[in-house]
Amino acid sequence: MIFVQAALQIILGIAGGLAVGSGVIAFFIVLDIMPRLAQLTRTYKKSRAYEKAMIIGSVLGTVVDFWNICLPLPGIFTWIPGLFCGVFIGLLAAALTEVLNLLPILAKRLHMTVYMLGLLMAMVLGKVTGSLFDWFVYNR
């Protein structure tokens, strides 16, 4: 009975992981992150490397989260992964904003086209403040 329960949990865990992972990758594809990144950096020939990096990053992120792997590094070294995470979140937010054309539509509807720079800076400062609050206050 315990073996059947464990086998069922393994099967459901793998199925759930595949579903969520496929959804995340599909979300990235819909947002056109990889082609847009290749277009902006003029590296179309390296699109396979981008795809492989995305898959390897997804798998490694899942493994690190699942087994709660921690590196015993001093606190000064945490800015490097934090920087990479920030770049990733920024790319994702920029891609979502670009696909939806959120800012121009919002500015036109609210008759705030003159305040476009202010809206953008408010979004950026809000994200930075929220991240700093999460890192230094909430996660303590």
PyMOL commands that set and color helices and strands:
alter all, ss='L'
color gray80, all
select helices_A, chain A and resi 2-30+33-41+44-66+75-100+102-109+113-138
alter helices_A, ss='H'
color red, helices_A
deselect
rebuild
show_as cartoon
